[in-house]
């Protein structure tokens, strides 16, 4: 990649929200962009070539990467953005539901990353931007399983970056806060609801809905992803948006007990 020709980018989950805004921002930055969704048809949308890919399927991911490399000759940037949410008490989800969540949010990232690495090693360079979350840094009551997937991505990305620097490849994290997307509308519901959690779950739904309504625009996150993708010497992680920056600072510098009280208060839990 260089300033006048950043190269070829692949963005998973690019049909809406942060992924769509990122595809557009990367295109404006000069990238040739391939976006993915489960039902894409290979046509261009606003200059982005949309391709079908199910990140939970090894063969689907392999075919995607093969097609991009065949058409473009290389992959300079991978943005792992595809993901799903789940809101409810941890014990309200079966092991199967938890595994399905991890299959998208964690193993989906592992699949696409492993699939692009041979091409990037052959090129001698590449950048992988993994979209994590502010909930990859802090506890998230009633989002324990979702937060666990993001904590996993944090550890994976930071460790993988050390493995790949020798090959000229960097792995970077982008951590959005609440963002104005359809994320809340598309949250999965626990598959074994328990009456004991009805009140608290409803309260967290209301907190989440309000936070998303007042959250950052997807374009804010997209600009941060472009920065993470194009900076010559990237930082390990980028907080995207005001809320995410505040959370990052508070997590690092506020005493644990004070942070705990504040988190419970903001989530409507007894202090």
Secondary structure as GFF3:
##gff-version 3
##sequence-region A 1 271
A	DSSP	beta_strand	8	11	.	.	.	ID=ss1
A	DSSP	alpha_helix	17	28	.	.	.	ID=ss2
A	DSSP	beta_strand	32	37	.	.	.	ID=ss3
A	DSSP	beta_strand	44	45	.	.	.	ID=ss4
A	DSSP	beta_strand	48	52	.	.	.	ID=ss5
A	DSSP	alpha_helix	58	72	.	.	.	ID=ss6
A	DSSP	beta_strand	77	80	.	.	.	ID=ss7
A	DSSP	beta_strand	86	87	.	.	.	ID=ss8
A	DSSP	three_ten_helix	90	92	.	.	.	ID=ss9
A	DSSP	alpha_helix	95	105	.	.	.	ID=ss10
A	DSSP	alpha_helix	107	123	.	.	.	ID=ss11
A	DSSP	beta_strand	126	131	.	.	.	ID=ss12
A	DSSP	three_ten_helix	134	136	.	.	.	ID=ss13
A	DSSP	alpha_helix	144	164	.	.	.	ID=ss14
A	DSSP	three_ten_helix	165	167	.	.	.	ID=ss15
A	DSSP	beta_strand	169	176	.	.	.	ID=ss16
A	DSSP	beta_strand	188	189	.	.	.	ID=ss17
A	DSSP	three_ten_helix	195	197	.	.	.	ID=ss18
A	DSSP	alpha_helix	198	213	.	.	.	ID=ss19
A	DSSP	alpha_helix	218	230	.	.	.	ID=ss20
A	DSSP	beta_strand	237	240	.	.	.	ID=ss21
A	DSSP	alpha_helix	242	253	.	.	.	ID=ss22
A	DSSP	alpha_helix	256	266	.	.	.	ID=ss23
###
